[in-house]
Every structure is written in structure tokens, then in C-alpha cells.
Amino acid sequence: MLDLRAIDMSAPALTVSAAVASRTSKRAFLDTPVPGQLVREILTKAQRSPSGGNLQPWIVHVLGGAELERFKALLHERRTANEANAFGEGPEYQIYPDGLAEPYRSRRGKCGEDMYATLGIERADMAARMNFVAQNFDFWNAPVALFVCIDRSLGATQWVDLGLYLQTVMLLAREAGLDTCAQECWTLWHKTVAEFLELPVNVMPFCGVALGYADPAHPVNALRTERAGLDEVVVFRGI
């Protein structure tokens, strides 16, 4: 049984508000190593994430060092073996619904345009855009990669629990001076991921997370995506 009492809760750290405010999806990382013990501490603390019925449905595989390089080499081999297959084997689940409605379609579009603007990539330059997006499959050069998986027998509410877990991990990473990028794009390579991780047939890869020290000089890491105003998403009643 995991004993969380050994964690020092008194050490000075970012406030929760500061961690939330400073967390952004980083898409360029330094090759500075992340100590394995630090990763273990983050994931130990993340075990306090909430889940319905305390199911704790997350199954996490952590890759670093030679194992991460071995995985990336396998993926590179499969991406280059068939140019038509360079962006995957086909998703196991749909990342965005077909016919994405407003205001979600506009928000997604604005996010993409703002990101490419930081890089000086024009809308018409599809090759440059695709080359940049392909860096997802290198974990944006992060030295640590997480694969968060789930038992296929579980349902939609347990997928919500995975989101709660991911947010906890990402905020704890900020507390530790690290940055992250959660990547649902790995469903595009779910067969390769499952094969490499030797997952049992009842376990599916849900997403990846790039973890490391963000490159402060890379322009894409200056991106701050817009957020809707409170009145657009919250209805107050009796308060």
C-alpha cells in the first residue's frame, strides 16, 4: 500500500493558483535530464487524485533514457517505412467530434492559428505545419515520456478520472519547476504503443505526456492561449 505520509507537505512551493496560471502546453524542451526520483515523487503525490469510488483507473508507463530512445527509434522506423502511414495507424478513439460545433470550432481554430503565428508559419504552408505537428511523435524533445492507459472495461466517468489525474500530474510538475504537454495524438499510434509497452489486450493507451524542462528561448513556448470570460461558461444562481 502506498504510504503518502512520507511526503514533506511543509516544503515551500508554488501556490496552486500560481501553478495553474503558469501551466501551459510546452512544445519545445531542453535535453536537461529529469532525475528519476523527482518523477517518482510527482507520481507518488498524484496518487491523491480524486476518482469516483476510489477506482484510481490510471495505469501509467514512464519512459526515459535508453527506453525512450528505443521507443522513438521504433516509431521513426514505422513512420518512414510507409509515407502514407506517417501520421499513424488510425485512431482508437475520436479526439474531436465530426462537425465540431461553435464556439468550440472557433476556439480550436484560434488556438492553432496563434500557435503557428509564434513560429511564423503561414496558413498556406501546410508542409511546415505538418513538420511541426510531427514533433509530437518525438515528445517535443522532452527527456521523459508518460503513457497514461486505462482498462477497456471502464466507462466514460473513469475517463473523467484520467483527466483529473492528468491535471494533478501537470500541476505537480509545475510545482517541481517542470513543464508538460499532454498528447492525445498518441491514439494515432495506439497499436505501436501497446506493442512496445506490452500492454494486455484489456488495457488501451489513452494519451501521452511530455515531461521536462521547457526551452525558454523557443518562440512556441511563449504561446498563451485565450480563455473564455467567466460569464460565457458559468451561470450563477443564488450567489
Phi, psi and omega in degrees: 000133180292126179256106182274358182290343181282349182283132178283106182273355185263352183296139179298142183202175172300146169291163176300318180300318180292323178295318178296315183293328184266351179283122171222161177283114181269137183237026172201124183238151171285159177272015177300125181296149173254122181303135179301325180296325179294318178298318179297320179296317179300313183287332174294314178297324182294345177296348176276005178300144180284151173205142181302128180067012183056035180292331182049064191281358183284139173234118191241132172246131182248127178242137175205171176056225185295327181291320177295319179295323179295319178295315181295326178294319178297315181294319178300318179300317182285329179288324183273341181293331182217103184303325180291341182256015188296336180252023167124176183266000186103134186290147174277334174221159183277120182289314176235144179291153173296146178062047182308123186279166173279149006272006188293322180299315181293322179296316179296316180298318180295321178301312180296315181296320179295322180295311181293332178295324178297335182263355182070028180262121181285156180303322184285346184272074184293328180297316179295322178296315180293323178297323179290313180301326181297340178293345170309319188279004170248012183055032179054029178073012179294145182279349180228138178233136174249141168244119180260124186237169181212150176291132183295341181284348182274164188247193186300324181292330176286333173294324174300319178300325177297321177297319177297319179296315181299316178299319179298314179299316184292323178288322176295326176298317178298318178303325182273004180084014180254169176230168186216167166214113176283137191227098174287347181302342182291346173297338178293338180239036187298328180292315180294318179299312181298321179295313183295318182281353182057047180287141172294160187297339182274001181244129179246143173289130178265308180201170173249164174221121172278134184225128178172201179261117183295146176281109184290344183271347183281129185299329183295334181283356174275353183296129172236104182291149181287155175235144178295150176293156184303320183291344178281336189235351183235134174248120178264133177226120178072019179215000000 
